[in-house]
């Protein structure tokens, strides 16, 4: 029975992963249109991606936004987690629920709302607008991850530092922060992925002046479908797997 259950779970996981794996051979296809199985193997589409100024501009724009979002959301989310876990705030339960709101509200609804707010303020298609939107989306991931680390932290260590004469800020930076550092690092990776892979909200707040790589992919799927899309998708999968592996190492190190 256990073997049957394992086989069933393995089959379900394989079914879920298979579409992602099929993107890899498609990206190496020698023909100029999407075809499976490929008739020949080539790296032409990766070269086309790296040499196309529009793709490069969208990629660099996405990286800038993701890096800035990572910094902003990690700082804001960590401070919010400390306040929610360690603070004695009125309406604490309500604040915790509101902080996780961007994860619950459908991104389509959130994207429409942002467009209606950002458009009169000329924040669509520019760095500031994307940074604001993606930070709101990424902060909940940081709050959840850091809050879990703070819940497991032994507060007696901080109290001992305070009893030895350390100030509250010094006790935090010398005792608390080093202990939750793996969780903060993992949270920053989640924030980066939440920004870099975000597609739905980007569809609403992009314009011709600035678009992310996800919005560029949508446009090419509609008007210029080539294996370059598969090449870009493969690179995004590789980046996501690399960062998820980094999270695993960081969280594993934090538990040791």
N, C-alpha and C positions, 0 to 999 in steps of 0.2 A: 504493500500500500504506500509506503514511504517512497519507494522507487517510482511508482506511478505518479505520485504527487510531484516528485522532482522533475520527471520527464515533462509533465504538463506545464510546470512553471518555466522550465527551459524552453519549451516550444513557444509559450506566450512571449517570453523575452526575445527570442529569436525573431518572432513575427514583428515585434515592435522595433527592433534594431535593423531589420533587413532593409527597409527603404533608405535608411541613412547609409548603410554599407554599399548599396547599389549606386549611390552618387559617385563613389570613387572610380569604378571602371568607366562610368559615363564621362567623367572628367578627362580620362585618358583616351577617349575615342578619337580615331583619326579622321572621321567624317565631319563635315561642317554642320551637322545637325545632331540632335540628341538621339542616340541609338543604343539599344542593348540587345544582345551582347555587342561589344565594339568589334569592328572589323580589323582594326589595327590600333597600336598604342603610340601615343605621342604626348609630349609636354607642351605642345603648341598653345593650348588654351591657357595654361599658366603663364606662358610668356606674353600672350595677348593681354591677360589681366594686368600684369606688371608693367606693360608698356602703354596701356591705354590711359591717357591723362584724366578722363572722367572717372574711371574706376579708382585710380590712385588718389584723386582728390576726395572722393567719397570715403575711401578707406582712411586717409589721414584725418579727415574731418571726424569720422567715427572714433578713431583712436584718441584724438584730442578731447572729445566730449567724454569718452569712457574714463580716461585718466583723471580729468577734472572732477567727474562725478564720483569716482572712487575716493578721492581726497575729501571732497565735501561731505559725501554721505557717511564716510567712516567717522569723521569728526563729529558730525551732528548725531549720527546714530549711536555712537559710543557714549556721548554725553547724555543723550536721551535714555539709554539703557541704564546708566548709572542713576539717573534721577528716578526712573520707574522702579528699579530694584532696591536701591538703597534709601530713597527718599520717602518721606511720609507725606505724600501729596493728597490734597482733597480731590475726590473723584478719580482716584488712581486707576480703578478698573476701567472707567470710561476713557481715560487718557490712553491706556494700553490698547483698548479696542480701536480708538481713533488712529493711533500710530500705525496700526496694521491695515487701515482702510485701503491704501493703494494696492494691496495685494488681493483685496476682496472685490473691489469695484472692477467690472469688466474694462479692459484696456480700450475697447472701442468707445465706451461711454466717457472714459477719462480723456481719450484723444479728442472727442468732439467738444468736451467742456474746455479743454486747453485751447483748442483752436478759437473758440468763441471769445475766450479771455485774451489770448495772445495776439490775435489779429488786429484789434484796435490799438494795441500797444506796440505794434511792429516788432513782435518777438518771434514771429514765424520765420523759419529758415535761417536763423542766426545762432551763434554759439550760446548766447545768454539764455535764449528760450529753451534750447535743448538741455543745457546744464540744469536749469530749474526743473524741467519736466522729469529728466532722468534721475535727478537727486531725490525727488519726491518718490519715485518708483523704487529706488535702491535702498533708501533709509530703512524700510521695514526689515529687509534681510539682515542689515547690520544690527538692528535692535534685537531681533530674535537670537542671533548667534552670540552676541556679546552678553545678553541677558542670561542665557543658559550658562555661560562661563562664570558670570558673577554669582549666580545661584549656587554653583559648586565651590566657589572660593571660600576658603576658611578665614572668616573675619577675625579670628583670634590673632592671626599674623599681623593684621593692620593695627589691632588694639595694642599688641605688644610694642609695635613701633611708636605708637602715640604715647604709651606709657614711658618709653625710653626718651621722650622729649622731641620726637619728630613732629613737624607741623602736619596739618591735614594734607596739604598739597604734596609735601615731601613723602609722606607715607603712601600716597596714591602712586606717585611716579617711581618710588623705590620698591614698593611691595606689591601693590595691587596690579598696576599696569604690566610688570614683567610676568606675572602669573596668568593674566588673561591675554597676553600678547598673541599666542597662537590663534585664539578665537578672533581677535581683532584683525589679524592677517587674513584668516579664512573669510571673515566678513567682507574685507576689502576685495577679495577675489570674487565673491558673490556679487558685490556691487558693480565690479567691472563687467562681469558677464551680463548682469541685468541691463546695463546701459548698451554694451556693444552689440548684443543680440536682439535688442528691442526693435520690433518692426511695426507694431500696430499704431502706437502713438506717433512714431516718426512719420508715418504715412499722412497724418493730419497736420503736423506742424512743420513739414518740409516745404520748400519751394525751390524755384530755379536757382536762387542765390546760395542755398546750402542744403545738401541732402546727405543722409547717412548711407552706409553701404547697404543696409537692409532696404531702404527706399529705392536705391539704384537697382537692386535685384528685382524688385517688383516692376519697375519700369521696363527692364530688359525682358522680363517674362512676358509682358504685354506686347512689346514692339520689336524686340530684337533677340529672340530666343536662340541661343547658341550654347555649345558645351562650356563656354566661359562661366555660365551660371553654375554648372556642376563643379567647375574648378574652384570658384569662390566658396561654394557650399562646403567643399572638402576642406578648404583652408579654415573655414569657420568651425567645422567639426573638430579639426586638429587642435585649434586654439582652445576650444572648450574642453576637450579631453585633457590637454596639457594643464590647464588651470584647475580642473577638477581633481587631477592627480596631485597638484600642489596643495589643494585643500585637504585631501586625504593625508598627505604627509604632515601638514601643519597640525591637523586635529589629532593625528596619531601621536605626534611628538608632545602635544599638550597633555595627553592622557598618561604618558610615561612618567 
